[in-house]
Amino acid sequence: MKIELLRDYYRETRILMEIKKKERIRVESVNIKSVGYDLETKSLEVEFYKGGIYVYFDVPYKLYESLVDTESVGRFFRANIRGKFKFEKVKVEDEPK
């Protein structure tokens, strides 16, 4: 039990540190490469392996927290974020040469 609590504590600390630096963290997903969250603007940044980087606006922090903690990031994203929040494509991936 103590080991699980320590693991959870360090995981939460790492996530909060990444948020403060406004960096994305890698996630295990076939389509989504990384996600990041900005506490000040409540914006979620999602980087896809294909298709660039998108920012989703007014996303509650709890939703971000659930996204990075779920077994299937892609499934959670499709069910809870895609089509439910305003978004903007902020970067198009470079075409392979």
N, C-alpha and C positions, 0 to 999 in steps of 0.2 A: 504494500500500500504506500509506504513512504517513497519507494522508488518511482511509482506511478505519479505521485504528487510532484516529486522533483522533476520528472520528465515533463509534466504539464507546465510547471513553472518556467523551466528553461525554454520550452517551446513558445509560450506566451511572451516571454521576455525577448526572444529572437524576433518574433513577429512585430512587437511594438517598436523594437530598435529599427527594423526595416521600414516601418511606417514613418518614424520620425525622420529618417534619412530620405524618405520618399523614393525608395527603391523597390523594384518588383522582386518577389521571391519565386523561385522555380516550383512548379507543381507537377505532379505525376498525371499526365493526361496525353492522349493521342493528338489532340488539336490545340490545346492551350499550353503555351510554353511557360508563362509566368504571369503573376498578378501582383498588383500593388494597390495601396490605399492611402489617400490623403485625408487625414482627420479634419483638417481645417475646411476643406471644400466638400467633404463627404463624396469624393469621387473615387471610382474604382477603375484602375487601369488594367487592361487585359491584353497580353501579347499572344498572338496566335502563331503557330508554326508557319502557316500560310495565311496571308491576308493582312498583315500589319498589326498595328497597335490601336486599340480603341479605348476611349474614356467614357465611362457610364456615370451620369450625374445623380446626385441626391440618393446615393446608395447607403442604407444604414450600416454602421460598423458591424453590427451583429450578423448581417448577411455576409459581409466579407469574411468574418471570423468563421462562419459556417462553411463558406466556400473552401477555405484553405484546410478545413478540418474534415471534409467529407471523403468518403471512399471513392466517389466518382465525380471529379471536378467538372468534367464536361456535362454530365447528366444534371448536376446541380445548377450549373450555369444556364443550361437550356430551360430548366423548369422554373428558375427563380429570378433570372436577370435578363436574359435575352427577351426583347419585346416588352419589357416591363419598365424600363428606364430610358430616358433620353440619352443619346450617345453621340459621339463624334469620332470619326477616324482621324487619328493624329499623325500616323506614320504609315507609309506604304513600304513594305519590304522591298529591298533592292532585287531586281530581276537577276537570276543566276546568269553568269557569263558563259 
